[in-house]
Amino acid sequence: VTQDESYTAYFEKEETMMNAGHEYVDLGLPSGCLWAESNLGASSSEEAGYYFFWGDIAPCKKDARYKYVSDGFYTRGGVSQYLKYITDSEWGIVDGKIIMESQDDAANTMLGDSWSIPSVEDFNELLTYCTWQDYVRNGVEGILFVGPNGNSIFFPDLGHHADVFGMLIMSGTSFWTNSLSTDNSFDDRFAFAMAIQHTYKGTEVKIVSEYRTTGYSIRPVKHQ
């Protein structure tokens, strides 16, 4: 299967998957946080599901444009102004918003009030209390997290929707948090995400800052 074929198949499945149900897994975490068994828009844990720009509730399409940039599209060398979630006047009118509001939370709007995009704290808890390992499920590479109670969830390593190129890239997998990046090394163009990174030292899973105009996966959570 070529990258173009994978890209076409992703968009062809959109309509049938919009109402796909989400089961959750109790990993036995201290907070009681329950993690969805699959990504938002996926019918199984091995599927990528939809890709989303940060704070956008519509899945990325081939001609996707980010709704919170003044001209609808941002290239990394451009000077577009942002329309929401701004802490520095260089990028627009400051509103001081850092945490994503519920109307911009795709998990919340698509699955209901009990579901949301994970917070940074949710991902840190996952990384702190679970063991993880490289894992292949039905031919799909990814990461398997095993909770304190022995239950597990699988995160597929299936790439992202590139902002500048408007195409599906089958590498560079991240999963959005609900928080703008507060790392002083980055600016309002970035939000926090959990990334699967492959280096010469092996696989790393950690919280990073990603361009919010790039389409990444969402793994919903619900809190008891």
Stockholm file with secondary structure:
# STOCKHOLM 1.0

chainA/1-224         VTQDESYTAYFEKEETMMNAGHEYVDLGLPSGCLWAESNLGASSSEEAGYYFFWGDIAPCKKDARYKYVSDGFYTRGGVSQYLKYITDSEWGIVDGKIIMESQDDAANTMLGDSWSIPSVEDFNELLTYCTWQDYVRNGVEGILFVGPNGNSIFFPDLGHHADVFGMLIMSGTSFWTNSLSTDNSFDDRFAFAMAIQHTYKGTEVKIVSEYRTTGYSIRPVKHQ
#=GR chainA/1-224 SS CCHHHHHHHHHHTHHHHTTCCCCEEECCCTTCCEEESSCTTCSSTTSCCCCBCTTCCSCCCTTCCCTTBTTSCCCTTCCCCBSSSCSSGGGSSCCCCCBCCGGGCHHHHHHCTTCBCCCHHHHHHHHHHSEEEEEEETTEEEEEEECTTSCEEEEECCCEECTTTCSEESSCEEEEEEEECCCTTSCTTEEEEEEEEEETTEEEEEEEEEETTSBBBCCCEECC
#=GC SS_cons         CCHHHHHHHHHHTHHHHTTCCCCEEECCCTTCCEEESSCTTCSSTTSCCCCBCTTCCSCCCTTCCCTTBTTSCCCTTCCCCBSSSCSSGGGSSCCCCCBCCGGGCHHHHHHCTTCBCCCHHHHHHHHHHSEEEEEEETTEEEEEEECTTSCEEEEECCCEECTTTCSEESSCEEEEEEEECCCTTSCTTEEEEEEEEEETTEEEEEEEEEETTSBBBCCCEECC
//
